[in-house]
């Protein structure tokens, strides 16, 4: 809906270049499912204007090793465990479990491969932050703190934003921030439905280098139970709801060198609509053109954006 319809068989259209005409940064999710490749990221850098930045999500092996364990157990005909934090523990299970943990634990080769994949972006001055998004099952504990410190050390030299979702991290906020601050890593400020064990946040920057905020939506009814994963993100923020976050971002950018703010409520391109509203509220130019059908779907944008015919 955000991207214009293509006209004619074989018509080509560069979605990344089109997106970059509207916004100055993007958070890359594809690298969660596969290691970034230099030939691909070099192409990204070449297709975007100067000043455009990519924040890149870490490969799932770094933050969700249970997914790898599940794949290995599935291949072996064993039902995978549900405890997403188990693979971060060191020993204590059966010999088979300990061997599985060792197989899924990231090693130096994995880290080197990721670094090689994002280096073209860094060389072009277009690498924003690396996003380490941990699951809600990743709880504050000795093994988890050690693992996180090792991961941040391995990616030294990059801006790393760490998303923690379990309340145990905010219940020991001083300890959590001390760990992140030691590596100049930013604690990701997230908006999402809050449950009993959800992390609590004060939205204050913890480092001066950068600030990182993600808006996941507030669809509490479909957060844990949904037919399709995208149903979780079916939520459109109102202008009033966004104002609270743009006020925070506006204050934060007076304290840090750069603010990264991403909308992750991507169902039906609602994130695009909210991102345009965010830019408008921050007093930034809402560049690019938007298809008439898109603006008709989200009339809040009518006075903010330039419209164009939906077909190219």
VENGI-V330075 format. One line per field, one symbol per residue. psi: psi as a letter, one per 40 degrees, with the letter a starting at -180 (. if undefined). burial: + if it has 24 or more other C-alpha atoms within 12 Angstrom, else -. Layout:
BEGIN
psi=???
burial=???
END
This chain:
BEGIN
psi=ddhiiihihehihgdddddeedieiihhddedeihihddddddddeeiihehihhhhiiddddfdddddddddddefhhiieheedeeigaeaidddddddddehiaddddddddddedddddefehbihhghiidegihidddddddddddddfieihhhhhheidddddfddddddddddefihhhhihihhadeiiiieeiieiediihhhheifgddeddhidideddfghhhiddddddddddddddeedidihhhihegehffddddddddddddeeihgiiihiddddddgedededihiiieh.
burial=++++-----------++-+++++++++++-++--++----++-++--+---+++++++++++++++++++-------------+++++++------+--+++-+++---++--++-++++++-+-++++++++++++++++--++-++++++-++--+++++++++++++--+--++-+++-+++++++++++----++++-+++++-+++++++++++---+-------+++++++-+--+--++-+++-++----++++++++++-++++++++++++++---+--++++-++--+-+++-++-+-----
END
